[in-house]
């Protein structure tokens, strides 16, 4: 399962994570976590979301659109969770 993840899939996770991380930061109240923090959070969320859904067999490696959606979902979810805990 995890050994089936290709370099193209990892590249998709990275691109989605970077783009969404940088785009979501300014949308958060207070500007997010700075450009570098938003970038790192986006990357981490994209990789976690994509790899968790790949491990649970919800996404297969040969479906690039599904991998991109999984990475986007992970990025958005992690960013929102961290933003909620930052406000407390």
N, CA, C and O of each residue as an XYZ file, in Angstrom:
352
protein
N       0.819     -1.192      0.000
C       0.000      0.000      0.000
C       0.863      1.257      0.000
O       0.857      2.014     -0.971
N       1.592      1.479      1.064
C       2.422      2.673      1.125
C       3.568      2.590      0.123
O       4.049      3.616     -0.358
N       4.006      1.376     -0.192
C       5.090      1.238     -1.154
C       4.615      1.523     -2.577
O       5.437      1.661     -3.482
N       3.300      1.614     -2.788
C       2.755      1.912     -4.107
C       2.716      3.410     -4.415
O       2.406      3.794     -5.543
N       3.018      4.246     -3.453
C       2.984      5.693     -3.665
C       4.152      6.078     -4.578
O       5.309      5.770     -4.293
N       3.826      6.750     -5.665
C       4.843      7.107     -6.650
C       5.380      8.516     -6.393
O       4.851      9.270     -5.576
N       6.429      8.834     -7.107
C       7.027     10.161     -7.004
C       6.053     11.230     -7.500
O       6.017     12.333     -6.956
N       5.272     10.914     -8.520
C       4.287     11.865     -9.024
C       3.232     12.173     -7.965
O       2.813     13.321     -7.822
N       2.805     11.160     -7.227
C       1.832     11.368     -6.160
C       2.407     12.265     -5.077
O       1.720     13.166     -4.595
N       3.642     12.036     -4.690
C       4.281     12.879     -3.680
C       4.436     14.315     -4.178
O       4.293     15.263     -3.406
N       4.725     14.470     -5.464
C       4.832     15.806     -6.043
C       3.478     16.514     -6.021
O       3.406     17.716     -5.763
N       2.414     15.773     -6.290
C       1.066     16.352     -6.222
C       0.759     16.797     -4.800
O       0.222     17.885     -4.594
N       1.095     15.964     -3.815
C       0.882     16.341     -2.421
C       1.637     17.630     -2.098
O       1.096     18.522     -1.444
N       2.872     17.727     -2.550
C       3.688     18.907     -2.246
C       3.113     20.163     -2.892
O       3.010     21.203     -2.240
N       2.741     20.076     -4.148
C       2.217     21.259     -4.856
C       0.894     21.708     -4.238
O       0.696     22.897     -3.990
N      -0.003     20.768     -3.991
C      -1.295     21.109     -3.368
C      -1.068     21.701     -1.984
O      -1.695     22.698     -1.625
N      -0.183     21.100     -1.212
C       0.088     21.591      0.137
C       0.654     22.997      0.145
O       0.232     23.834      0.943
N       1.608     23.263     -0.736
C       2.212     24.596     -0.799
C       1.178     25.631     -1.216
O       1.049     26.678     -0.582
N       0.444     25.336     -2.283
C      -0.546     26.301     -2.777
C      -1.647     26.575     -1.756
O      -1.960     27.729     -1.463
N      -2.222     25.522     -1.226
C      -3.314     25.727     -0.268
C      -2.818     26.307      1.044
O      -3.515     27.107      1.669
N      -1.637     25.919      1.466
C      -1.089     26.488      2.691
C      -0.911     27.993      2.582
O      -1.240     28.737      3.506
N      -0.387     28.432      1.448
C      -0.178     29.864      1.258
C      -1.483     30.613      1.010
O      -1.591     31.791      1.352
N      -2.467     29.952      0.427
C      -3.756     30.603      0.173
C      -4.662     30.632      1.400
O      -5.419     31.584      1.588
N      -4.591     29.599      2.235
C      -5.471     29.535      3.400
C      -5.032     30.463      4.528
O      -5.869     30.941      5.294
N      -3.752     30.719      4.638
C      -3.236     31.548      5.722
C      -3.889     32.910      5.815
O      -4.379     33.274      6.883
N      -3.914     33.680      4.731
C      -4.549     34.998      4.800
C      -6.054     34.947      5.051
O      -6.631     35.932      5.511
N      -6.688     33.837      4.763
C      -8.131     33.727      5.001
C      -8.462     33.543      6.473
O      -9.582     33.820      6.902
N      -7.484     33.074      7.247
C      -7.715     32.868      8.674
C      -7.674     34.203      9.405
O      -6.949     35.117      9.012
N      -8.458     34.304     10.469
C      -8.458     35.516     11.269
C      -7.068     35.697     11.882
O      -6.544     34.778     12.510
N      -6.485     36.853     11.706
C      -5.152     37.112     12.226
C      -4.052     36.774     11.233
O      -2.875     36.895     11.572
N      -4.392     36.355     10.020
C      -3.389     36.112      8.996
C      -2.710     34.764      9.053
O      -1.723     34.551      8.348
N      -3.189     33.867      9.847
C      -2.606     32.532      9.875
C      -1.354     32.460     10.726
O      -1.318     32.989     11.837
N      -0.330     31.808     10.207
C       0.878     31.521     10.980
C       2.131     32.076     10.327
O       3.231     31.591     10.591
N       1.985     33.077      9.486
C       3.115     33.587      8.725
C       3.290     32.747      7.470
O       2.778     31.630      7.398
N       4.002     33.267      6.486
C       4.082     32.550      5.215
C       4.782     31.204      5.361
O       4.369     30.225      4.741
N       5.844     31.142      6.177
C       6.564     29.880      6.332
C       5.748     28.876      7.141
O       5.736     27.688      6.817
N       5.078     29.330      8.173
C       4.226     28.455      8.970
C       3.058     27.916      8.159
O       2.715     26.738      8.262
N       2.444     28.785      7.348
C       1.345     28.347      6.490
C       1.828     27.318      5.468
O       1.144     26.331      5.195
N       3.006     27.558      4.911
C       3.574     26.637      3.935
C       3.834     25.269      4.572
O       3.469     24.242      4.000
N       4.454     25.250      5.736
C       4.753     23.986      6.426
C       3.483     23.271      6.848
O       3.389     22.050      6.724
N       2.513     24.010      7.341
C       1.248     23.416      7.757
C       0.497     22.838      6.557
O      -0.112     21.772      6.649
N       0.547     23.545      5.442
C      -0.082     23.047      4.222
C       0.574     21.769      3.725
O      -0.114     20.820      3.349
N       1.892     21.739      3.722
C       2.612     20.535      3.299
C       2.298     19.348      4.205
O       2.011     18.250      3.728
N       2.355     19.578      5.512
C       2.091     18.511      6.469
C       0.666     17.983      6.318
O       0.450     16.771      6.319
N      -0.293     18.876      6.189
C      -1.684     18.465      6.030
C      -1.919     17.696      4.741
O      -2.650     16.705      4.729
N      -1.305     18.145      3.662
C      -1.478     17.461      2.379
C      -0.896     16.059      2.427
O      -1.525     15.109      1.960
N       0.305     15.919      2.988
C       0.920     14.604      3.068
C       0.142     13.683      4.009
O      -0.055     12.506      3.705
N      -0.294     14.209      5.137
C      -1.062     13.381      6.071
C      -2.393     12.949      5.464
O      -2.754     11.774      5.524
N      -3.108     13.881      4.890
C      -4.396     13.555      4.285
C      -4.266     12.558      3.150
O      -5.022     11.589      3.076
N      -3.308     12.793      2.268
C      -3.118     11.893      1.139
C      -2.650     10.514      1.560
O      -3.152      9.506      1.063
N      -1.699     10.462      2.465
C      -1.160      9.166      2.863
C      -2.131      8.370      3.735
O      -2.198      7.146      3.625
N      -2.879      9.049      4.593
C      -3.856      8.331      5.418
C      -4.947      7.730      4.541
O      -5.338      6.580      4.744
N      -5.439      8.483      3.578
C      -6.477      7.935      2.705
C      -5.924      6.861      1.774
O      -6.659      5.959      1.372
N      -4.651      6.941      1.427
C      -4.038      5.873      0.637
C      -3.887      4.613      1.474
O      -4.150      3.511      0.993
N      -3.462      4.769      2.726
C      -3.291      3.606      3.604
C      -4.607      2.906      3.909
O      -4.641      1.685      4.057
N      -5.680      3.665      4.004
C      -6.982      3.069      4.306
C      -7.701      2.599      3.043
O      -8.863      2.195      3.100
N      -7.016      2.652      1.918
C      -7.519      2.181      0.619
C      -8.724      2.961      0.108
O      -9.499      2.444     -0.698
N      -8.890      4.192      0.564
C      -9.949      5.043      0.018
C      -9.507      5.696     -1.290
O     -10.332      6.062     -2.126
N      -8.195      5.833     -1.450
C      -7.628      6.422     -2.654
C      -6.538      5.480     -3.142
O      -5.686      5.048     -2.365
N      -6.568      5.164     -4.435
C      -5.488      4.365     -4.996
C      -4.505      5.289     -5.691
O      -4.854      6.407     -6.068
N      -3.300      4.831     -5.857
C      -2.239      5.695     -6.361
C      -2.443      6.110     -7.808
O      -1.918      7.143     -8.221
N      -3.178      5.351     -8.581
C      -3.316      5.688     -9.995
C      -4.433      6.692    -10.268
O      -4.678      7.010    -11.431
N      -5.107      7.193     -9.268
C      -6.142      8.210     -9.427
C      -5.590      9.556     -8.956
O      -5.669      9.897     -7.776
N      -5.035     10.304     -9.895
C      -4.374     11.555     -9.529
C      -5.353     12.600     -9.008
O      -5.016     13.356     -8.097
N      -6.557     12.654     -9.570
C      -7.554     13.622     -9.110
C      -7.955     13.316     -7.673
O      -8.089     14.227     -6.856
N      -8.148     12.037     -7.363
C      -8.505     11.651     -5.996
C      -7.357     11.935     -5.030
O      -7.594     12.329     -3.888
N      -6.125     11.740     -5.472
C      -4.977     12.070     -4.630
C      -4.910     13.563     -4.359
O      -4.605     13.986     -3.244
N      -5.195     14.358     -5.379
C      -5.187     15.809     -5.192
C      -6.302     16.232     -4.241
O      -6.100     17.109     -3.402
N      -7.465     15.621     -4.364
C      -8.581     15.941     -3.467
C      -8.269     15.518     -2.036
O      -8.599     16.235     -1.092
N      -7.636     14.360     -1.869
C      -7.263     13.895     -0.527
C      -6.233     14.832      0.098
O      -6.315     15.147      1.286
N      -5.269     15.274     -0.699
C      -4.263     16.199     -0.193
C      -4.890     17.542      0.179
O      -4.548     18.129      1.206
N      -5.800     18.020     -0.652
C      -6.475     19.289     -0.359
C      -7.314     19.177      0.908
O      -7.305     20.077      1.747
N      -8.032     18.078      1.042
C      -8.844     17.877      2.240
C      -8.001     17.810      3.498
O      -8.358     18.401      4.517
N      -6.894     17.101      3.439
C      -5.999     17.016      4.589
C      -5.407     18.355      4.955
O      -5.292     18.692      6.133
N      -5.031     19.117      3.948
C      -4.453     20.443      4.178
C      -5.471     21.376      4.835
O      -5.160     22.056      5.813
N      -6.667     21.402      4.298
C      -7.710     22.276      4.850
C      -8.075     21.851      6.268
O      -8.200     22.692      7.157
N      -8.244     20.566      6.477
C      -8.627     20.069      7.790
C      -7.565     20.361      8.849
O      -7.891     20.834      9.937
N      -6.307     20.085      8.540
C      -5.246     20.339      9.513
C      -5.102     21.832      9.805
O      -4.893     22.221     10.954
N      -5.211     22.665      8.777
C      -5.106     24.109      8.980
C      -6.227     24.613      9.882
O      -5.986     25.430     10.770
N      -7.443     24.137      9.663
C      -8.561     24.568     10.504
C      -8.427     24.075     11.937
O      -8.738     24.810     12.874
N      -7.969     22.846     12.118
C      -7.794     22.311     13.476
C      -6.740     23.112     14.236
O      -6.949     23.472     15.395
N      -5.623     23.390     13.595
C      -4.559     24.151     14.249
C      -5.024     25.575     14.524
O      -4.687     26.135     15.567
N      -5.786     26.171     13.620
C      -6.288     27.532     13.832
C      -7.254     27.588     15.019
O      -7.249     28.556     15.779
N      -8.075     26.558     15.177
C      -8.995     26.513     16.324
C      -8.216     26.442     17.627
O      -8.548     27.140     18.585
N      -7.185     25.609     17.676
C      -6.400     25.495     18.897
C      -5.545     26.723     19.149
O      -5.207     27.009     20.298
N      -5.185     27.458     18.102
C      -4.395     28.681     18.252
C      -5.228     29.782     18.931
O      -4.689     30.596     19.680
N      -6.516     29.803     18.672
C      -7.389     30.840     19.247
C      -7.596     30.668     20.727
O      -7.927     31.639     21.406
N      -7.418     29.486     21.258
C      -7.684     29.242     22.682
C      -6.604     29.783     23.531
O      -6.664     29.667     24.755
